[in-house]
């Protein structure tokens, strides 16, 4: 009898323990979450509770994947203020603020929510988002506060990396300091607000890697990073928001984008259920040419070339001696300074990572021809291209000052029209006329259009000094000279009208 009572008591105790250690996905001002208890999202994808990373004894409030054997934390509340014991308690107050408190220190962390709410509830969603909302708005996304607005080192599907311009909120990733310390490390990844926004990884305040701007189809500096059969990528840029986001087509796929302090990389991870491991499917920076400004100003980095750093046509190393010793940090300068004359034009380079957009200007309504004229009429404009490459291309992007962090891709890079001096363009013009001269001379000799001087009715005059070896002096009939002059004139006009659209593929100077 006593044994039966003990079993019944034990079962009731276990049921009570399970109810107290694993709450639902929601807490209200009348409930709190103490160390040892957790919230679990509706379908069991994510869990929120207290944890200690690695061998550390510090306690943090965080969110992690629920059903993955390898504990993977995706968000930490008090990453800069750890709790030293097990006294931590998590709650939402009647004003709609999240509070993390412990007995000796009081409030350790707060959400500092500014929204007004009468009956606040806190809910952990299956997306991994922790939200505060009005209790009656069960299915509404009108959140008073959400953890997705304050990311740590992980970007989950559906999260936004970038800016809410209405409130000045910058959502950016910051790495952990190390595997046992989730406080911010020196790596950050965010969207930098220029006329032509782009993603940038920084080490401290120094630019470390640049994604390149969104070109309407993909992130231009990482051609293989685009929508595919696994996930969709989107970049939104308007007066209210500027952000990047992604979403898996199959919701059963578990994956994330992580800024890894240990490897100094931003890595895309996919969970392989069969192997029970995280697989890194892509990462950046990937090679030497991904390093920011590897070849200096006006230099071009080509990982398939030897040497990898080269100067664009019309440019030369600023410091030839350093360049020869593989120190390319000072970059390249023009062979001849621009003088802003009407004879200047543009060379077209293809399959490039577009330059740093810090000093850029964008007009989404212009076409490419209007863009060229805009750049040509501004002496400080160094390059231009379409800002959106969808279809036949649209929009206008201009660059001013030195062109920094350009690299050559084998395929799928962007077009860039770089301003050139008349002398640089003249190289091409001289080549055209030299080729034409040789071609015409060859044609005339073949068709017997060159006649000996004095030839008339089959007779030949006397030779004089400077004649050919056979004593014949050659002349060209007017019927040949006139067509040549006309054709040459037409070619000259066409060239000057289209000199800004000269295509240069791999036309670079090695040193």
KESE-266612 format. One record per residue (C-alpha): x, y, z; residue in three letters. Coordinates in Angstrom, 2 decimals, m for minus. Example, Ala and Ser with C-alpha at 12.3 -4.5 7.8 and 13.67 -1.06 7.14 Angstrom:
KESE-266612
    east   north      up res
   12.30   m4.50    7.80 ALA
   13.67   m1.06    7.14 SER
END
This chain:
KESE-266612
    east   north      up res
    0.00    0.00    0.00 UNK
    2.76    2.38    0.95 UNK
    4.60    1.51   m2.28 UNK
    1.53    2.37   m4.36 UNK
    1.18    5.72   m2.61 UNK
    4.85    6.45   m3.29 UNK
    4.45    5.70   m7.01 UNK
    1.37    7.94   m7.24 UNK
    3.20   10.73   m5.43 UNK
    6.21   10.35   m7.73 UNK
    4.08   10.52  m10.88 UNK
    2.26   13.62   m9.63 UNK
    5.58   15.23   m8.70 UNK
    7.03   14.57  m12.18 UNK
    3.93   16.02  m13.84 UNK
    4.18   19.11  m11.64 UNK
    7.90   19.41  m12.35 UNK
    7.37   19.17  m16.11 UNK
    4.71   21.88  m15.97 UNK
    6.92   24.21  m13.99 UNK
   10.10   23.58  m15.99 UNK
    8.55   23.88  m19.45 UNK
    5.89   26.55  m19.78 UNK
    3.94   27.29  m22.95 UNK
    5.18   29.76  m25.56 UNK
    3.74   32.75  m23.67 UNK
    4.16   34.61  m20.40 UNK
    2.06   37.44  m18.97 UNK
    2.63   39.96  m16.16 UNK
    1.24   37.39  m13.71 UNK
    3.88   34.79  m14.63 UNK
    7.67   34.79  m14.61 UNK
   10.43   32.54  m15.86 UNK
   13.10   31.53  m13.37 UNK
   16.40   29.79  m14.04 UNK
   15.64   26.17  m14.90 UNK
   12.36   26.92  m16.66 UNK
   11.90   27.51  m20.38 UNK
    9.47   28.78  m22.98 UNK
    8.98   26.57  m26.05 UNK
    7.55   27.86  m29.33 UNK
    4.20   26.47  m30.48 UNK
    5.55   23.71  m32.73 UNK
    8.68   23.07  m30.69 UNK
   11.23   24.69  m32.99 UNK
   12.83   27.11  m30.53 UNK
   13.32   27.32  m26.78 UNK
   14.03   30.27  m24.46 UNK
   15.69   29.95  m21.09 UNK
   18.88   30.37  m19.09 UNK
   22.16   28.82  m20.23 UNK
   25.91   28.87  m19.67 UNK
   28.11   28.82  m22.81 UNK
   30.93   26.28  m22.94 UNK
   32.67   25.85  m19.61 UNK
   31.60   29.30  m18.37 UNK
   29.55   29.50  m15.18 UNK
   27.94   32.80  m16.18 UNK
   24.20   32.63  m16.83 UNK
   22.52   34.24  m19.83 UNK
   18.95   34.42  m21.07 UNK
   18.89   33.17  m24.65 UNK
   17.03   31.44  m27.47 UNK
   18.25   28.21  m29.07 UNK
   17.02   25.48  m31.41 UNK
   14.85   23.06  m29.43 UNK
   15.33   19.76  m31.24 UNK
   18.99   19.96  m32.29 UNK
   21.47   17.87  m30.37 UNK
   24.21   20.47  m30.78 UNK
   23.16   23.40  m28.58 UNK
   23.05   26.38  m30.94 UNK
   22.15   29.74  m29.41 UNK
   20.71   32.28  m31.84 UNK
   19.95   35.22  m29.52 UNK
   21.13   36.46  m26.11 UNK
   19.37   39.12  m24.03 UNK
   21.99   40.06  m21.44 UNK
   25.07   39.40  m23.55 UNK
   27.01   42.23  m21.89 UNK
   25.76   41.65  m18.33 UNK
   25.94   38.00  m17.28 UNK
   24.31   36.73  m14.09 UNK
   26.77   35.08  m11.73 UNK
   24.35   32.65  m10.07 UNK
   21.01   30.87  m10.59 UNK
   18.85   33.67   m9.21 UNK
   17.82   35.12  m12.58 UNK
   14.14   35.75  m13.31 UNK
   12.57   36.81  m16.60 UNK
    9.24   38.64  m16.73 UNK
    7.07   41.16  m18.57 UNK
    5.64   44.01  m16.52 UNK
    2.26   45.68  m16.90 UNK
    3.78   48.45  m19.05 UNK
    4.92   45.96  m21.68 UNK
    8.62   45.91  m20.83 UNK
   10.68   42.74  m20.62 UNK
   12.83   42.57  m17.49 UNK
   15.64   40.26  m16.47 UNK
   16.36   40.57  m12.76 UNK
   18.37   38.82  m10.08 UNK
   18.34   39.23   m6.33 UNK
   21.61   41.09   m5.70 UNK
   21.70   43.39   m8.74 UNK
   18.06   44.18   m9.50 UNK
   17.37   44.79  m13.21 UNK
   20.13   43.23  m15.32 UNK
   18.50   43.79  m18.71 UNK
   15.37   45.49  m20.07 UNK
   13.75   45.66  m23.50 UNK
   13.09   49.41  m23.04 UNK
    9.90   49.07  m25.05 UNK
    8.39   52.42  m25.96 UNK
    5.00   51.23  m27.25 UNK
    1.79   51.52  m25.26 UNK
   m0.03   48.28  m24.46 UNK
   m2.86   47.56  m22.01 UNK
   m2.59   43.79  m21.61 UNK
    0.91   42.77  m22.71 UNK
    1.99   39.20  m23.40 UNK
    5.39   37.87  m24.40 UNK
    5.47   35.04  m26.93 UNK
    8.22   32.92  m28.46 UNK
    7.37   32.27  m32.12 UNK
    8.38   29.30  m34.27 UNK
   10.51   31.72  m36.30 UNK
   12.74   32.20  m33.24 UNK
   11.38   35.72  m32.69 UNK
   10.54   36.78  m29.12 UNK
    7.77   39.39  m29.25 UNK
    5.69   41.64  m27.01 UNK
    2.15   42.32  m28.17 UNK
   m1.37   43.08  m27.02 UNK
   m2.99   39.96  m25.55 UNK
   m6.13   40.26  m27.71 UNK
   m4.04   40.52  m30.92 UNK
   m3.35   36.79  m30.98 UNK
   m2.38   36.56  m34.65 UNK
   m1.36   40.16  m35.23 UNK
    2.18   41.17  m36.18 UNK
    1.73   44.60  m34.60 UNK
    4.50   43.95  m32.11 UNK
    5.41   46.45  m29.42 UNK
    8.91   44.96  m29.37 UNK
   10.68   42.01  m31.03 UNK
   14.05   40.34  m30.61 UNK
   14.45   40.27  m34.41 UNK
   15.12   44.02  m34.21 UNK
   18.10   43.41  m31.92 UNK
   20.12   40.55  m33.48 UNK
   23.31   39.14  m32.04 UNK
   25.57   37.04  m34.27 UNK
   22.82   35.14  m36.13 UNK
   20.43   36.12  m38.92 UNK
   17.49   33.71  m39.02 UNK
   15.14   33.32  m42.02 UNK
   12.69   36.22  m42.05 UNK
   14.94   38.55  m40.04 UNK
   15.87   41.91  m41.52 UNK
   19.47   43.04  m41.76 UNK
   19.40   46.79  m42.19 UNK
   17.56   49.95  m41.29 UNK
   14.13   51.06  m40.14 UNK
   14.48   54.68  m41.22 UNK
   11.26   55.78  m39.49 UNK
   12.78   55.27  m36.04 UNK
   16.49   55.20  m36.93 UNK
   16.89   51.53  m35.97 UNK
   19.98   49.78  m37.35 UNK
   19.68   45.99  m37.30 UNK
   23.19   44.58  m37.65 UNK
   25.02   41.43  m36.62 UNK
   27.85   41.47  m34.09 UNK
   29.95   38.41  m33.38 UNK
   30.44   36.80  m29.99 UNK
   33.74   37.66  m28.31 UNK
   34.50   33.93  m28.14 UNK
   32.67   30.63  m27.71 UNK
   32.28   31.17  m23.96 UNK
   31.52   34.89  m24.03 UNK
   28.53   36.16  m26.04 UNK
   29.40   39.82  m25.46 UNK
   30.02   41.70  m28.74 UNK
   33.29   40.89  m30.49 UNK
   35.03   43.20  m32.95 UNK
   33.24   41.88  m36.06 UNK
   30.04   43.55  m37.27 UNK
   27.93   43.07  m40.39 UNK
   25.43   45.71  m41.44 UNK
   23.97   47.70  m44.31 UNK
   25.76   51.03  m44.78 UNK
   23.49   53.85  m45.89 UNK
   24.99   55.45  m48.97 UNK
   23.13   56.53  m52.08 UNK
   23.79   52.96  m53.25 UNK
   23.52   50.87  m50.01 UNK
   25.65   47.78  m49.51 UNK
   26.62   45.29  m46.81 UNK
   29.92   45.75  m44.98 UNK
   31.80   43.62  m42.46 UNK
   33.98   45.68  m40.16 UNK
   36.72   44.71  m37.73 UNK
   36.33   47.43  m35.18 UNK
   36.02   50.57  m37.31 UNK
   38.00   49.15  m40.26 UNK
   36.26   47.83  m43.35 UNK
   37.08   44.16  m43.75 UNK
   34.72   42.91  m46.48 UNK
   32.16   44.56  m48.74 UNK
   29.27   42.69  m50.35 UNK
   28.69   45.18  m53.15 UNK
   25.29   46.78  m53.80 UNK
   22.09   44.95  m54.77 UNK
   21.64   45.10  m58.56 UNK
   18.01   43.99  m58.76 UNK
   18.86   40.29  m59.09 UNK
   21.65   39.55  m56.63 UNK
   24.23   41.07  m54.34 UNK
   26.68   42.27  m56.99 UNK
   29.90   41.59  m55.10 UNK
   29.00   37.94  m54.45 UNK
   27.59   36.67  m57.77 UNK
   26.73   33.20  m56.44 UNK
   24.70   34.70  m53.58 UNK
   21.29   34.97  m55.19 UNK
   17.86   33.38  m55.04 UNK
   18.03   29.67  m55.82 UNK
   16.03   26.46  m55.38 UNK
   16.77   26.47  m51.63 UNK
   16.00   30.03  m50.56 UNK
   14.94   33.43  m51.83 UNK
   16.90   36.64  m51.27 UNK
   15.37   40.10  m51.21 UNK
   16.71   43.60  m50.79 UNK
   14.28   46.40  m49.97 UNK
   15.28   50.05  m50.29 UNK
   12.75   52.86  m49.95 UNK
   12.08   55.95  m47.86 UNK
   11.07   53.90  m44.80 UNK
   13.35   50.86  m44.83 UNK
   16.62   49.57  m46.26 UNK
   17.24   45.92  m45.49 UNK
   18.28   42.48  m46.73 UNK
   16.32   39.33  m45.87 UNK
   16.06   35.70  m46.94 UNK
   13.57   32.87  m46.58 UNK
   13.75   29.11  m47.15 UNK
   11.11   27.77  m49.52 UNK
   10.80   24.62  m47.41 UNK
   10.03   25.55  m43.80 UNK
   11.39   22.22  m42.58 UNK
   14.93   23.31  m43.53 UNK
   16.92   24.57  m40.56 UNK
   19.55   27.14  m41.43 UNK
   21.02   30.49  m40.51 UNK
   23.61   33.15  m41.35 UNK
   26.26   33.50  m38.64 UNK
   29.02   36.06  m38.09 UNK
   31.81   33.88  m36.72 UNK
   34.44   35.58  m34.57 UNK
   36.73   32.53  m34.63 UNK
   36.96   32.30  m38.43 UNK
   36.34   36.02  m39.11 UNK
   33.76   34.93  m41.69 UNK
   30.06   35.35  m42.28 UNK
   28.87   31.78  m42.79 UNK
   25.65   30.22  m44.09 UNK
   24.83   27.06  m42.14 UNK
   22.39   24.24  m42.91 UNK
   21.49   21.53  m40.38 UNK
   21.93   18.00  m41.74 UNK
   19.56   15.81  m39.76 UNK
   20.99   12.49  m40.97 UNK
   24.57   13.40  m39.97 UNK
   23.47   15.51  m36.97 UNK
   25.88   18.29  m37.91 UNK
   25.89   21.88  m39.13 UNK
   27.22   22.19  m42.68 UNK
   28.74   25.47  m43.87 UNK
   27.45   25.87  m47.43 UNK
   29.04   29.27  m48.12 UNK
   31.20   31.89  m46.43 UNK
   32.74   35.32  m47.02 UNK
   35.43   36.63  m47.35 UNK
   36.47   33.72  m49.55 UNK
   39.84   34.68  m51.04 UNK
   42.45   37.44  m51.23 UNK
   40.36   39.51  m53.64 UNK
   37.50   39.56  m51.11 UNK
   39.70   41.50  m48.68 UNK
   38.58   45.12  m48.76 UNK
   40.68   47.26  m51.10 UNK
   43.24   44.49  m51.66 UNK
   44.75   46.25  m54.70 UNK
   44.34   49.82  m53.50 UNK
   42.59   52.71  m55.23 UNK
   41.93   52.21  m58.96 UNK
   43.44   48.74  m58.79 UNK
   41.69   45.62  m60.00 UNK
   41.97   42.26  m58.25 UNK
   41.74   39.10  m60.36 UNK
   42.25   35.91  m58.38 UNK
   42.83   33.97  m61.62 UNK
   45.62   36.27  m62.84 UNK
   49.32   36.48  m62.01 UNK
   49.88   38.81  m60.30 UNK
   46.40   39.15  m58.84 UNK
   46.65   42.94  m58.55 UNK
   46.64   44.99  m61.73 UNK
   46.03   48.56  m62.85 UNK
   43.13   49.43  m65.10 UNK
   43.95   50.68  m68.59 UNK
   44.92   54.34  m68.38 UNK
   46.38   53.87  m64.87 UNK
   49.79   53.01  m63.46 UNK
   51.06   52.06  m59.97 UNK
   51.36   55.04  m57.66 UNK
   54.50   53.47  m56.21 UNK
   56.11   51.19  m58.85 UNK
   58.83   49.96  m56.48 UNK
   56.35   48.93  m53.81 UNK
   54.07   47.40  m56.45 UNK
   56.93   45.21  m57.70 UNK
   57.48   43.99  m54.13 UNK
   53.78   42.99  m53.91 UNK
   52.82   45.99  m51.77 UNK
   49.79   47.27  m53.68 UNK
   48.23   49.25  m50.84 UNK
   48.87   52.62  m52.51 UNK
   46.96   51.56  m55.59 UNK
   47.10   53.18  m59.02 UNK
   46.99   56.69  m60.47 UNK
   46.14   57.90  m63.96 UNK
   48.83   57.97  m66.61 UNK
   47.64   61.46  m67.45 UNK
   45.33   63.57  m65.25 UNK
   41.83   64.26  m66.50 UNK
   41.33   67.76  m67.89 UNK
   37.54   67.65  m68.20 UNK
   37.47   68.32  m71.92 UNK
   34.82   67.21  m74.35 UNK
   37.23   64.69  m75.82 UNK
   37.09   62.53  m72.67 UNK
   35.01   59.38  m72.74 UNK
   34.50   56.02  m71.06 UNK
   35.82   52.49  m71.32 UNK
   33.40   49.70  m70.50 UNK
   34.62   46.97  m68.16 UNK
   32.55   43.82  m67.66 UNK
   32.10   41.19  m64.93 UNK
   33.33   43.43  m62.13 UNK
   32.58   43.77  m58.46 UNK
   31.38   47.37  m58.47 UNK
   33.49   49.88  m56.48 UNK
   32.86   50.99  m52.91 UNK
   29.66   53.04  m52.95 UNK
   30.62   55.47  m50.16 UNK
   30.95   58.27  m52.73 UNK
   28.14   57.36  m55.07 UNK
   24.93   58.88  m56.42 UNK
   21.81   57.07  m57.66 UNK
   18.80   58.05  m59.75 UNK
   16.38   55.17  m60.32 UNK
   14.49   56.84  m63.18 UNK
   17.41   57.50  m65.58 UNK
   18.41   55.21  m68.45 UNK
   22.01   54.33  m69.33 UNK
   22.37   57.03  m72.00 UNK
   21.14   59.73  m69.61 UNK
   23.46   58.31  m66.97 UNK
   26.44   58.67  m69.30 UNK
   25.61   62.29  m70.07 UNK
   25.16   63.04  m66.37 UNK
   28.60   61.63  m65.60 UNK
   30.30   63.20  m68.63 UNK
   29.03   66.66  m67.68 UNK
   30.34   66.38  m64.12 UNK
   34.14   66.62  m64.00 UNK
   34.26   64.82  m60.64 UNK
   32.35   61.78  m61.91 UNK
   34.71   58.85  m62.46 UNK
   32.36   56.00  m63.48 UNK
   28.74   55.06  m64.10 UNK
   26.45   52.08  m64.70 UNK
   22.83   50.92  m64.43 UNK
   21.75   50.58  m60.80 UNK
   19.31   47.79  m61.74 UNK
   20.30   45.14  m64.30 UNK
   16.90   43.48  m64.66 UNK
   15.67   43.33  m68.24 UNK
   17.61   45.75  m70.40 UNK
   18.79   47.68  m67.35 UNK
   17.52   50.81  m65.64 UNK
   18.55   53.45  m63.14 UNK
   21.81   55.34  m62.85 UNK
   24.67   54.95  m60.39 UNK
   27.63   57.37  m60.45 UNK
   30.95   57.15  m58.62 UNK
   33.10   60.11  m57.54 UNK
   36.77   60.09  m56.56 UNK
   39.00   57.01  m56.49 UNK
   37.47   53.65  m57.39 UNK
   38.14   51.29  m54.51 UNK
   37.72   47.53  m54.01 UNK
   37.13   46.40  m57.59 UNK
   37.58   42.76  m58.53 UNK
   37.22   40.77  m61.74 UNK
   34.80   37.82  m61.89 UNK
   34.79   35.15  m64.61 UNK
   31.02   35.62  m65.07 UNK
   27.97   37.31  m63.53 UNK
   29.80   40.48  m62.54 UNK
   28.60   44.00  m63.28 UNK
   29.32   46.42  m66.11 UNK
   31.19   49.60  m65.23 UNK
   31.94   52.55  m67.53 UNK
   35.13   54.25  m66.31 UNK
   36.09   57.78  m67.37 UNK
   39.21   57.99  m69.50 UNK
   41.36   60.86  m70.75 UNK
   41.47   61.65  m74.44 UNK
   45.02   60.27  m74.64 UNK
   43.92   56.93  m73.19 UNK
   41.03   56.78  m75.62 UNK
   43.45   57.90  m78.36 UNK
   45.35   54.65  m78.01 UNK
   42.29   52.92  m79.33 UNK
   41.82   55.54  m82.08 UNK
   45.43   55.19  m83.28 UNK
   45.02   51.46  m83.44 UNK
   41.89   51.80  m85.57 UNK
   43.53   54.09  m88.14 UNK
   46.72   52.04  m88.27 UNK
   44.69   48.94  m88.95 UNK
   42.63   50.75  m91.59 UNK
   45.75   52.04  m93.35 UNK
   47.27   48.60  m93.56 UNK
   44.02   47.10  m94.76 UNK
   43.54   49.71  m97.50 UNK
   47.12   49.42  m98.70 UNK
   46.80   45.67  m98.92 UNK
   43.51   46.03 m100.82 UNK
   44.94   48.53 m103.31 UNK
   47.98   46.43 m104.09 UNK
   45.81   43.36 m104.62 UNK
   43.35   45.03 m106.95 UNK
   46.03   46.96 m108.92 UNK
   44.56   50.27 m107.84 UNK
   48.07   51.70 m107.40 UNK
   49.23   52.96 m110.79 UNK
   52.75   53.95 m111.86 UNK
   53.16   57.70 m112.23 UNK
   52.90   58.76 m115.82 UNK
   50.93   55.71 m116.81 UNK
   48.80   56.73 m119.70 UNK
   47.69   54.48 m122.47 UNK
   50.15   51.85 m121.21 UNK
   53.30   54.07 m121.18 UNK
   55.52   54.82 m118.21 UNK
   57.54   57.99 m117.51 UNK
   61.11   58.24 m116.31 UNK
   62.05   57.38 m112.78 UNK
   63.77   59.74 m110.36 UNK
   65.44   59.46 m106.93 UNK
   63.22   57.83 m104.28 UNK
   61.44   55.65 m106.77 UNK
   60.76   51.94 m106.34 UNK
   63.46   49.45 m107.23 UNK
   62.01   48.97 m110.69 UNK
   62.07   52.71 m111.29 UNK
   58.31   53.05 m110.90 UNK
   56.70   55.83 m108.82 UNK
   53.23   54.89 m107.55 UNK
   50.21   57.19 m107.46 UNK
   46.62   56.70 m106.29 UNK
   43.76   57.71 m108.58 UNK
   41.22   60.24 m107.32 UNK
   38.52   57.58 m107.67 UNK
   40.26   55.66 m104.88 UNK
   41.31   58.57 m102.64 UNK
   37.83   60.07 m102.33 UNK
   36.10   56.88 m101.11 UNK
   38.91   56.26  m98.62 UNK
   38.60   59.79  m97.23 UNK
   34.81   59.50  m96.95 UNK
   34.95   56.12  m95.23 UNK
   37.66   57.30  m92.83 UNK
   35.60   60.38  m91.97 UNK
   32.53   58.27  m91.27 UNK
   34.54   55.95  m89.03 UNK
   35.99   58.95  m87.18 UNK
   32.52   60.40  m86.53 UNK
   31.17   57.05  m85.38 UNK
   34.13   56.59  m83.07 UNK
   33.72   59.95  m81.36 UNK
   29.98   59.43  m80.98 UNK
   30.52   56.07  m79.35 UNK
   33.89   56.49  m77.69 UNK
   32.30   56.33  m74.25 UNK
   30.98   52.87  m74.99 UNK
   34.24   51.19  m75.86 UNK
   34.22   47.67  m74.44 UNK
   37.30   46.62  m72.54 UNK
   37.46   43.01  m71.40 UNK
   40.45   42.19  m69.26 UNK
   42.24   45.23  m70.66 UNK
   44.58   45.93  m67.77 UNK
   48.19   46.74  m67.10 UNK
   50.42   44.31  m65.23 UNK
   53.41   45.38  m63.17 UNK
END
